Amino acid sequence: MATAAVFGTGDIGSAVLRRLAGCEWIERLCAFDADEQRARRAIVDAAAVASYSKTPPVTEWEVVDMRDPSRIAATLVRSRPDVIVNAATLQSWWVISQLPGDVSRKLEQQARLGPWLPLHLLPAQRLMEARDSVAAHVPVVNVAFTDLVNPVLGRLGLAPTCGAGNSELLHAGIRVAASARLRVPIERVDLELLAHHYHVAYFWQRLEEHEPLARDTWHLRVLVDGEDRSGELDLADLLAEAGRDIPSGRAVAERTAASAVKNALLLTGDDDRPTHASAPAGLVGGYDLTLGPSGARLRRPKGFSSEEAQAVNERAQLGDGVRSIEADGRVVFTDGSASAMLDVLGYDCAVFDPGETEERADELTARVRALL
């Protein structure tokens, strides 16, 4: 039996709480958020939903300032979680879509998600600083822009155990589609997959209408009972089907939450098991791995070295407007991405320094509010 702590109780965090509350393995569930009413309502709803089918876990909630690592640390000491799920962010991804149409389109199509990093990084960075100070052994599943946040934190020595969502959304959809096309039960279907958040955005935000998808930015192999059946399938079409079938808008929170709960339960389980997860151990993009009490251990695709596998996902991050992540955690954005942010928002940041996270986050928040 385990205690789970969830930071951030918005769309994804509240969905994580509902799913965890329904798990027999979770005996205690803690919700933390900067908004008192949101935290209380999310944990009450989770307990109520669970009560339809089982006895709910013991629940508690607390207001936590995600900018204050000492407050977060005190919360962790009191709650003593066995696993942490971070869904806290200073700006949900969908806020950009609330901007005027021409503005939001230019930001989505030209700036991409990369430059918004500070808004997702700050809560995760403060959480990892707090976790390392008082509960370094506790695994963390980070949901907030995991394919960029986790690698930056990794460069700072603060990598979460793994992420959730992103390539995991594609992995599940590809298995479903392959099962139907090959006419075999899904439990017999396994994948080798290297993919990135950009591949979700490519289909989900209809970026495919504006640019081709480079074949060297992803890898896919479909196996049935361990036998490679990829030759019977159009792999690019399979990837596209899975991407286009991801739930649109905020409805995607449910599937993202399901992947986060899958990872949290594996990390608190009795043994390591094969799965697929985004940004494990501070890496860019999603990988096949074993996940469990021993942590995250990569399973390289056949014929790939670790470096070659990582290079595939690092090429893909260009689609998120990220040219490179430097050894010290600085992020270099593509010229097009940085130029679009400057043109639309007046936000001038070609290279992001993690030491400026708070100032950059406040600046982005102010510039977005000025347009809403």
Secondary structure in CASP SS format (residue, H / E / C, confidence):
PFRMAT SS
TARGET T0000
AUTHOR 0000-0000-0000
METHOD secondary structure of the structure
MODEL  1
M C 1.00
A E 1.00
T E 1.00
A E 1.00
A E 1.00
V E 1.00
F E 1.00
G C 1.00
T C 1.00
G C 1.00
D H 1.00
I H 1.00
G H 1.00
S H 1.00
A H 1.00
V H 1.00
L H 1.00
R H 1.00
R H 1.00
L H 1.00
A H 1.00
G C 1.00
C C 1.00
E C 1.00
W C 1.00
I E 1.00
E E 1.00
R E 1.00
L E 1.00
C E 1.00
A E 1.00
F E 1.00
D E 1.00
A C 1.00
D C 1.00
E H 1.00
Q H 1.00
R H 1.00
A H 1.00
R H 1.00
R H 1.00
A H 1.00
I H 1.00
V H 1.00
D H 1.00
A H 1.00
A H 1.00
A H 1.00
V H 1.00
A H 1.00
S H 1.00
Y C 1.00
S C 1.00
K C 1.00
T C 1.00
P C 1.00
P C 1.00
V E 1.00
T E 1.00
E E 1.00
W E 1.00
E E 1.00
V E 1.00
V C 1.00
D C 1.00
M C 1.00
R C 1.00
D C 1.00
P H 1.00
S H 1.00
R H 1.00
I H 1.00
A H 1.00
A H 1.00
T H 1.00
L H 1.00
V H 1.00
R H 1.00
S H 1.00
R C 1.00
P C 1.00
D C 1.00
V E 1.00
I E 1.00
V E 1.00
N E 1.00
A C 1.00
A C 1.00
T C 1.00
L C 1.00
Q C 1.00
S C 1.00
W H 1.00
W H 1.00
V H 1.00
I H 1.00
S H 1.00
Q H 1.00
L C 1.00
P C 1.00
G H 1.00
D H 1.00
V H 1.00
S H 1.00
R H 1.00
K H 1.00
L H 1.00
E H 1.00
Q H 1.00
Q H 1.00
A H 1.00
R C 1.00
L C 1.00
G H 1.00
P H 1.00
W H 1.00
L H 1.00
P H 1.00
L H 1.00
H H 1.00
L H 1.00
L H 1.00
P H 1.00
A H 1.00
Q H 1.00
R H 1.00
L H 1.00
M H 1.00
E H 1.00
A H 1.00
R H 1.00
D H 1.00
S H 1.00
V H 1.00
A C 1.00
A C 1.00
H C 1.00
V C 1.00
P C 1.00
V E 1.00
V E 1.00
N E 1.00
V C 1.00
A C 1.00
F C 1.00
T H 1.00
D H 1.00
L H 1.00
V H 1.00
N H 1.00
P H 1.00
V H 1.00
L H 1.00
G H 1.00
R H 1.00
L C 1.00
G C 1.00
L C 1.00
A C 1.00
P C 1.00
T C 1.00
C E 1.00
G E 1.00
A C 1.00
G C 1.00
N C 1.00
S H 1.00
E H 1.00
L H 1.00
L H 1.00
H H 1.00
A H 1.00
G H 1.00
I H 1.00
R H 1.00
V H 1.00
A H 1.00
A H 1.00
S H 1.00
A H 1.00
R H 1.00
L H 1.00
R C 1.00
V C 1.00
P C 1.00
I H 1.00
E H 1.00
R H 1.00
V E 1.00
D E 1.00
L E 1.00
E E 1.00
L E 1.00
L E 1.00
A E 1.00
H C 1.00
H H 1.00
Y H 1.00
H H 1.00
V H 1.00
A H 1.00
Y H 1.00
F H 1.00
W H 1.00
Q C 1.00
R C 1.00
L H 1.00
E H 1.00
E H 1.00
H C 1.00
E C 1.00
P C 1.00
L C 1.00
A C 1.00
R H 1.00
D H 1.00
T H 1.00
W C 1.00
H E 1.00
L E 1.00
R E 1.00
V E 1.00
L E 1.00
V E 1.00
D C 1.00
G C 1.00
E E 1.00
D E 1.00
R C 1.00
S H 1.00
G H 1.00
E H 1.00
L C 1.00
D C 1.00
L H 1.00
A H 1.00
D H 1.00
L H 1.00
L H 1.00
A H 1.00
E H 1.00
A H 1.00
G H 1.00
R H 1.00
D C 1.00
I C 1.00
P C 1.00
S C 1.00
G H 1.00
R H 1.00
A H 1.00
V H 1.00
A H 1.00
E H 1.00
R H 1.00
T H 1.00
A H 1.00
A H 1.00
S H 1.00
A H 1.00
V H 1.00
K H 1.00
N H 1.00
A H 1.00
L H 1.00
L H 1.00
L H 1.00
T C 1.00
G C 1.00
D C 1.00
D C 1.00
D C 1.00
R E 1.00
P E 1.00
T E 1.00
H E 1.00
A E 1.00
S E 1.00
A C 1.00
P H 1.00
A H 1.00
G H 1.00
L C 1.00
V C 1.00
G C 1.00
G E 1.00
Y E 1.00
D E 1.00
L E 1.00
T E 1.00
L E 1.00
G E 1.00
P C 1.00
S C 1.00
G E 1.00
A E 1.00
R E 1.00
L E 1.00
R C 1.00
R C 1.00
P C 1.00
K C 1.00
G C 1.00
F C 1.00
S C 1.00
S H 1.00
E H 1.00
E H 1.00
A H 1.00
Q H 1.00
A H 1.00
V H 1.00
N H 1.00
E H 1.00
R H 1.00
A H 1.00
Q H 1.00
L H 1.00
G H 1.00
D H 1.00
G C 1.00
V E 1.00
R E 1.00
S E 1.00
I E 1.00
E C 1.00
A C 1.00
D C 1.00
G C 1.00
R C 1.00
V E 1.00
V E 1.00
F E 1.00
T C 1.00
D H 1.00
G H 1.00
S H 1.00
A H 1.00
S H 1.00
A H 1.00
M H 1.00
L H 1.00
D H 1.00
V H 1.00
L H 1.00
G C 1.00
Y C 1.00
D C 1.00
C C 1.00
A C 1.00
V E 1.00
F E 1.00
D C 1.00
P H 1.00
G H 1.00
E H 1.00
T H 1.00
E H 1.00
E H 1.00
R H 1.00
A H 1.00
D H 1.00
E H 1.00
L H 1.00
T H 1.00
A H 1.00
R H 1.00
V H 1.00
R H 1.00
A C 1.00
L C 1.00
L C 1.00
END
